[in-house]
Amino acid sequence: MKQVVLIFVILLTFAVAVSAQTIRNPSVCTFTASVDHAQITSYTIGYFLPGATDPVQTADLGKPTPDATSTITSTLNVMPLTFGAAYIAKVKAVAGAVASDWSTPSNPFDRVPGPPSKPVVK
């Protein structure tokens, strides 16, 4: 089977993002579709500790449809990740039993507990 060649640019997109600042609890990932998108069966995202070669967690992103600029936007679920650690994300394309190499890493992010609801004092 033909090896899949990928060039990815991963950006984690958030409601409020400040450059060079670690993002907390990301919810969306955007990346450029594989040049072989028509033959791709799915994309996989891997969550890595900085400097690690193996992901601590992976998730199947399915095969989202790219927009007119070949950008794919996918919703993330970082809930399984441990609190308090810094992570980076990488994406790879899967075509049947063949997968590409991991993309270049995203900007750093971390997972923190969500705040509780508003307290009511009586």
C-alpha positions as CSV (number, residue, x, y, z in Angstrom):
1,M,0.0,0.0,0.0
2,K,1.2,3.5,-0.8
3,Q,2.9,5.2,2.1
4,V,1.1,8.3,3.2
5,V,3.1,11.5,3.1
6,L,1.9,14.3,5.4
7,I,2.7,17.8,6.2
8,F,0.8,19.0,9.2
9,V,0.5,22.3,10.9
10,I,-1.3,21.8,14.2
11,L,-2.8,24.7,16.0
12,L,-5.0,24.4,19.0
13,T,-7.8,26.9,18.7
14,F,-9.5,28.4,21.7
15,A,-11.9,31.2,22.6
16,V,-9.1,33.2,24.3
17,A,-5.5,32.4,23.2
18,V,-2.5,34.5,24.1
19,S,0.6,33.8,22.1
20,A,3.4,32.0,24.0
21,Q,1.1,31.1,26.8
22,T,0.1,27.6,27.7
23,I,-3.5,26.8,26.9
24,R,-5.7,25.2,29.5
25,N,-8.3,22.5,28.7
26,P,-8.2,22.8,24.9
27,S,-11.4,21.9,23.0
28,V,-10.5,22.2,19.3
29,C,-7.6,21.1,17.1
30,T,-7.0,22.4,13.6
31,F,-4.5,21.0,11.1
32,T,-3.9,20.8,7.3
33,A,-5.4,17.7,5.7
34,S,-3.0,15.1,4.3
35,V,-2.2,15.5,0.6
36,D,-3.6,12.0,0.3
37,H,-6.9,12.9,2.1
38,A,-9.0,11.0,-0.4
39,Q,-7.2,7.7,0.5
40,I,-7.1,8.4,4.3
41,T,-9.6,6.4,6.4
42,S,-9.1,8.4,9.6
43,Y,-6.8,10.8,11.6
44,T,-5.4,10.0,15.0
45,I,-4.4,12.6,17.6
46,G,-1.8,11.7,20.2
47,Y,-1.2,13.6,23.5
48,F,2.5,13.6,24.4
49,L,4.5,14.8,27.4
50,P,7.1,17.3,26.0
51,G,10.1,15.4,24.7
52,A,8.4,12.0,24.8
53,T,8.4,9.8,21.7
54,D,5.2,7.8,22.6
55,P,1.9,9.4,23.4
56,V,0.3,9.0,26.8
57,Q,-3.1,8.9,25.2
58,T,-4.5,8.7,21.6
59,A,-7.9,9.4,20.1
60,D,-9.5,8.7,16.8
61,L,-10.6,11.9,15.1
62,G,-12.4,10.1,12.3
63,K,-12.2,11.7,8.8
64,P,-13.5,15.3,9.1
65,T,-14.1,17.1,5.9
66,P,-11.4,19.8,5.2
67,D,-12.6,23.4,4.4
68,A,-11.6,25.2,1.2
69,T,-8.1,25.9,2.5
70,S,-7.6,22.1,3.3
71,T,-7.9,22.9,7.0
72,I,-9.5,20.3,9.2
73,T,-11.1,21.4,12.5
74,S,-11.9,18.7,15.1
75,T,-13.4,18.8,18.6
76,L,-11.1,17.5,21.3
77,N,-11.8,15.6,24.5
78,V,-8.8,16.0,26.8
79,M,-10.8,14.6,29.8
80,P,-8.7,11.4,30.1
81,L,-5.5,13.3,30.6
82,T,-4.0,13.7,34.1
83,F,-4.3,17.1,35.8
84,G,-1.2,19.2,36.3
85,A,1.0,18.0,33.4
86,A,2.1,19.9,30.3
87,Y,1.2,18.2,27.0
88,I,1.6,18.7,23.3
89,A,-0.5,17.2,20.5
90,K,0.5,15.5,17.3
91,V,-1.7,14.1,14.5
92,K,-1.2,11.2,12.0
93,A,-3.1,10.0,9.1
94,V,-4.3,6.4,8.8
95,A,-5.1,4.6,5.5
96,G,-6.2,1.1,6.4
97,A,-3.3,-0.7,8.1
98,V,-0.8,2.0,7.2
99,A,-0.2,5.2,9.2
100,S,1.9,8.2,8.6
101,D,4.6,9.6,11.0
102,W,3.4,11.9,13.7
103,S,3.1,15.6,12.7
104,T,5.2,18.3,14.2
105,P,4.0,19.2,17.8
106,S,1.4,21.7,18.7
107,N,1.7,24.5,21.1
108,P,1.8,23.3,24.8
109,F,-1.4,22.9,26.8
110,D,-2.4,21.5,30.2
111,R,-5.4,20.1,31.8
112,V,-6.8,21.6,35.0
113,P,-10.0,20.9,36.9
114,G,-13.0,22.9,35.9
115,P,-14.4,25.3,38.4
116,P,-17.4,24.3,40.5
117,S,-20.8,26.0,40.1
118,K,-21.6,29.3,41.7
119,P,-22.1,28.8,45.4
120,V,-25.4,29.9,47.0
121,V,-25.0,31.2,50.5
122,K,-28.2,31.0,52.7
